[in-house]
Amino acid sequence: MQIPSSVENVHSCENWLPRKVMSGWRIAVILHSLEGWSEHECNYTMHNVDKVWSSTLQHGFQPLRVPINKELTHY
């Protein structure tokens, strides 16, 4: 996901992602801290996905927009 524009000094967290983009697990750690959540998702257990998604967007994280190769869309 794209990180909020207000976040500074984060150019790349992982060498396989573009600049200003973070993987979901890193964002989850940030959200747990910002929201004061104490529960943790382990294995296949997830807690209220709608609440997590809403919080993610409220804190300014946005889904990464990936261009679609039109040559491959007919498959």
Backbone as JSON Lines, residues from 0, in Angstrom:
{"i":0,"aa":"M","n":[0.84,-1.18,0.0],"ca":[0.0,0.0,0.0],"c":[0.88,1.24,0.0]}
{"i":1,"aa":"Q","n":[0.34,2.31,-0.56],"ca":[1.06,3.57,-0.52],"c":[0.92,4.18,0.86]}
{"i":2,"aa":"I","n":[2.01,4.73,1.35],"ca":[1.98,5.35,2.67],"c":[1.46,6.79,2.55]}
{"i":3,"aa":"P","n":[0.95,7.35,3.62],"ca":[0.45,8.73,3.57],"c":[1.56,9.71,3.2]}
{"i":4,"aa":"S","n":[1.18,10.77,2.52],"ca":[2.17,11.78,2.12],"c":[2.76,12.49,3.32]}
{"i":5,"aa":"S","n":[2.08,12.44,4.46],"ca":[2.58,13.11,5.66],"c":[3.75,12.36,6.31]}
{"i":6,"aa":"V","n":[3.94,11.1,5.94],"ca":[5.04,10.31,6.5],"c":[6.35,10.77,5.87]}
{"i":7,"aa":"E","n":[7.32,11.07,6.7],"ca":[8.61,11.56,6.21],"c":[9.73,10.57,6.51]}
{"i":8,"aa":"N","n":[10.81,10.7,5.79],"ca":[12.02,9.9,5.96],"c":[11.8,8.4,5.76]}
{"i":9,"aa":"V","n":[10.81,8.05,4.97],"ca":[10.6,6.65,4.58],"c":[10.64,6.62,3.06]}
{"i":10,"aa":"H","n":[11.74,6.17,2.55],"ca":[11.89,6.14,1.09],"c":[11.6,4.75,0.56]}
{"i":11,"aa":"S","n":[12.07,3.75,1.25],"ca":[11.82,2.37,0.83],"c":[12.03,1.47,2.03]}
{"i":12,"aa":"C","n":[11.01,0.69,2.34],"ca":[11.13,-0.23,3.48],"c":[11.65,-1.58,3.03]}
{"i":13,"aa":"E","n":[11.28,-1.95,1.83],"ca":[11.7,-3.24,1.3],"c":[12.27,-3.03,-0.09]}
{"i":14,"aa":"N","n":[13.32,-3.7,-0.4],"ca":[14.0,-3.43,-1.67],"c":[13.24,-3.96,-2.88]}
{"i":15,"aa":"W","n":[12.15,-4.64,-2.66],"ca":[11.37,-5.16,-3.79],"c":[10.1,-4.35,-4.04]}
{"i":16,"aa":"L","n":[9.89,-3.31,-3.26],"ca":[8.72,-2.45,-3.45],"c":[9.15,-1.05,-3.89]}
{"i":17,"aa":"P","n":[8.28,-0.35,-4.63],"ca":[8.61,1.03,-5.03],"c":[8.72,1.95,-3.83]}
{"i":18,"aa":"R","n":[9.22,3.15,-4.07],"ca":[9.34,4.14,-3.01],"c":[7.97,4.51,-2.47]}
{"i":19,"aa":"K","n":[7.94,4.82,-1.17],"ca":[6.71,5.22,-0.47],"c":[5.63,4.14,-0.52]}
{"i":20,"aa":"V","n":[6.04,2.88,-0.57],"ca":[5.11,1.74,-0.56],"c":[5.56,0.79,0.54]}
{"i":21,"aa":"M","n":[4.59,0.28,1.32],"ca":[4.89,-0.67,2.4],"c":[4.05,-1.93,2.24]}
{"i":22,"aa":"S","n":[4.58,-3.03,2.73],"ca":[3.82,-4.27,2.74],"c":[2.79,-4.22,3.87]}
{"i":23,"aa":"G","n":[1.79,-5.06,3.75],"ca":[0.68,-5.08,4.69],"c":[1.1,-5.33,6.13]}
{"i":24,"aa":"W","n":[2.07,-6.22,6.34],"ca":[2.45,-6.54,7.72],"c":[3.11,-5.36,8.41]}
{"i":25,"aa":"R","n":[3.85,-4.54,7.66],"ca":[4.45,-3.34,8.27],"c":[3.37,-2.32,8.63]}
{"i":26,"aa":"I","n":[2.4,-2.18,7.75],"ca":[1.3,-1.26,8.01],"c":[0.5,-1.73,9.22]}
{"i":27,"aa":"A","n":[0.32,-3.04,9.34],"ca":[-0.41,-3.6,10.49],"c":[0.27,-3.24,11.8]}
{"i":28,"aa":"V","n":[1.58,-3.29,11.83],"ca":[2.32,-2.93,13.04],"c":[2.08,-1.46,13.39]}
{"i":29,"aa":"I","n":[2.12,-0.61,12.38],"ca":[1.89,0.82,12.6],"c":[0.47,1.06,13.1]}
{"i":30,"aa":"L","n":[-0.52,0.4,12.47],"ca":[-1.91,0.57,12.89],"c":[-2.14,0.1,14.31]}
{"i":31,"aa":"H","n":[-1.55,-1.04,14.68],"ca":[-1.71,-1.52,16.04],"c":[-1.19,-0.48,17.04]}
{"i":32,"aa":"S","n":[-0.11,0.15,16.7],"ca":[0.46,1.17,17.59],"c":[-0.42,2.42,17.63]}
{"i":33,"aa":"L","n":[-0.83,2.9,16.46],"ca":[-1.64,4.12,16.4],"c":[-2.99,3.96,17.09]}
{"i":34,"aa":"E","n":[-3.59,2.78,16.92],"ca":[-4.93,2.53,17.46],"c":[-4.91,1.97,18.88]}
{"i":35,"aa":"G","n":[-3.75,1.55,19.36],"ca":[-3.67,0.97,20.69],"c":[-4.26,-0.42,20.78]}
{"i":36,"aa":"W","n":[-4.27,-1.13,19.65],"ca":[-4.82,-2.49,19.63],"c":[-3.86,-3.44,20.31]}
{"i":37,"aa":"S","n":[-4.4,-4.35,21.11],"ca":[-3.54,-5.32,21.8],"c":[-3.67,-6.72,21.23]}
{"i":38,"aa":"E","n":[-4.75,-6.99,20.46],"ca":[-4.88,-8.32,19.86],"c":[-3.97,-8.43,18.64]}
{"i":39,"aa":"H","n":[-3.56,-9.64,18.35],"ca":[-2.66,-9.88,17.22],"c":[-3.21,-11.01,16.37]}
{"i":40,"aa":"E","n":[-3.14,-10.84,15.07],"ca":[-3.61,-11.85,14.14],"c":[-2.5,-12.87,13.95]}
{"i":41,"aa":"C","n":[-2.8,-14.11,14.25],"ca":[-1.82,-15.18,14.11],"c":[-2.41,-16.3,13.26]}
{"i":42,"aa":"N","n":[-1.58,-16.9,12.45],"ca":[-2.0,-18.0,11.58],"c":[-3.17,-17.56,10.71]}
{"i":43,"aa":"Y","n":[-4.29,-18.24,10.83],"ca":[-5.44,-17.93,9.98],"c":[-6.52,-17.13,10.7]}
{"i":44,"aa":"T","n":[-6.22,-16.65,11.88],"ca":[-7.18,-15.88,12.66],"c":[-7.08,-14.4,12.29]}
{"i":45,"aa":"M","n":[-8.21,-13.81,11.94],"ca":[-8.24,-12.38,11.62],"c":[-9.35,-11.73,12.43]}
{"i":46,"aa":"H","n":[-9.13,-10.51,12.86],"ca":[-10.08,-9.79,13.68],"c":[-10.69,-8.64,12.9]}
{"i":47,"aa":"N","n":[-11.98,-8.69,12.68],"ca":[-12.76,-7.6,12.1],"c":[-12.03,-6.87,10.96]}
{"i":48,"aa":"V","n":[-12.03,-7.49,9.81],"ca":[-11.33,-6.96,8.64],"c":[-11.85,-5.58,8.27]}
{"i":49,"aa":"D","n":[-13.16,-5.36,8.39],"ca":[-13.73,-4.05,8.05],"c":[-13.18,-2.94,8.94]}
{"i":50,"aa":"K","n":[-13.02,-3.23,10.23],"ca":[-12.46,-2.26,11.17],"c":[-11.02,-1.93,10.81]}
{"i":51,"aa":"V","n":[-10.25,-2.96,10.48],"ca":[-8.84,-2.76,10.11],"c":[-8.73,-1.97,8.82]}
{"i":52,"aa":"W","n":[-9.54,-2.32,7.81],"ca":[-9.48,-1.62,6.52],"c":[-9.87,-0.15,6.7]}
{"i":53,"aa":"S","n":[-10.93,0.1,7.46],"ca":[-11.37,1.47,7.71],"c":[-10.28,2.28,8.4]}
{"i":54,"aa":"S","n":[-9.64,1.69,9.38],"ca":[-8.57,2.37,10.1],"c":[-7.39,2.65,9.17]}
{"i":55,"aa":"T","n":[-7.1,1.7,8.33],"ca":[-6.0,1.87,7.37],"c":[-6.23,3.09,6.5]}
{"i":56,"aa":"L","n":[-7.42,3.2,5.95],"ca":[-7.75,4.33,5.08],"c":[-7.81,5.64,5.87]}
{"i":57,"aa":"Q","n":[-8.34,5.6,7.09],"ca":[-8.43,6.81,7.91],"c":[-7.05,7.38,8.24]}
{"i":58,"aa":"H","n":[-6.06,6.51,8.35],"ca":[-4.71,6.97,8.65],"c":[-3.93,7.33,7.38]}
{"i":59,"aa":"G","n":[-4.58,7.28,6.23],"ca":[-3.97,7.78,5.0],"c":[-3.28,6.76,4.13]}
{"i":60,"aa":"F","n":[-3.29,5.5,4.51],"ca":[-2.71,4.47,3.63],"c":[-3.7,4.21,2.5]}
{"i":61,"aa":"Q","n":[-3.18,4.02,1.29],"ca":[-4.02,3.83,0.12],"c":[-3.59,2.58,-0.64]}
{"i":62,"aa":"P","n":[-4.56,1.9,-1.26],"ca":[-4.19,0.73,-2.08],"c":[-3.24,1.16,-3.19]}
{"i":63,"aa":"L","n":[-2.32,0.3,-3.51],"ca":[-1.36,0.58,-4.58],"c":[-2.05,0.4,-5.92]}
{"i":64,"aa":"R","n":[-1.95,1.38,-6.75],"ca":[-2.54,1.29,-8.1],"c":[-1.49,0.7,-9.04]}
{"i":65,"aa":"V","n":[-1.87,-0.38,-9.67],"ca":[-0.96,-1.08,-10.57],"c":[-1.53,-1.01,-11.98]}
{"i":66,"aa":"P","n":[-0.75,-0.51,-12.93],"ca":[-1.25,-0.45,-14.31],"c":[-1.46,-1.87,-14.86]}
{"i":67,"aa":"I","n":[-2.51,-2.01,-15.64],"ca":[-2.83,-3.31,-16.23],"c":[-2.3,-3.35,-17.64]}
{"i":68,"aa":"N","n":[-1.64,-4.44,-17.98],"ca":[-1.15,-4.66,-19.33],"c":[-2.36,-5.1,-20.18]}
{"i":69,"aa":"K","n":[-2.81,-4.24,-21.09],"ca":[-4.01,-4.52,-21.87],"c":[-3.86,-5.74,-22.78]}
{"i":70,"aa":"E","n":[-2.64,-6.1,-23.12],"ca":[-2.43,-7.27,-23.96],"c":[-2.79,-8.56,-23.22]}
{"i":71,"aa":"L","n":[-2.72,-8.53,-21.89],"ca":[-2.98,-9.73,-21.11],"c":[-4.42,-9.82,-20.61]}
{"i":72,"aa":"T","n":[-5.23,-8.78,-20.83],"ca":[-6.58,-8.77,-20.27],"c":[-7.53,-9.73,-20.97]}
{"i":73,"aa":"H","n":[-7.21,-10.22,-22.15],"ca":[-8.14,-11.12,-22.84],"c":[-8.0,-12.56,-22.38]}
{"i":74,"aa":"Y","n":[-7.08,-12.85,-21.47],"ca":[-6.93,-14.22,-20.97],"c":[-7.8,-14.47,-19.79]}
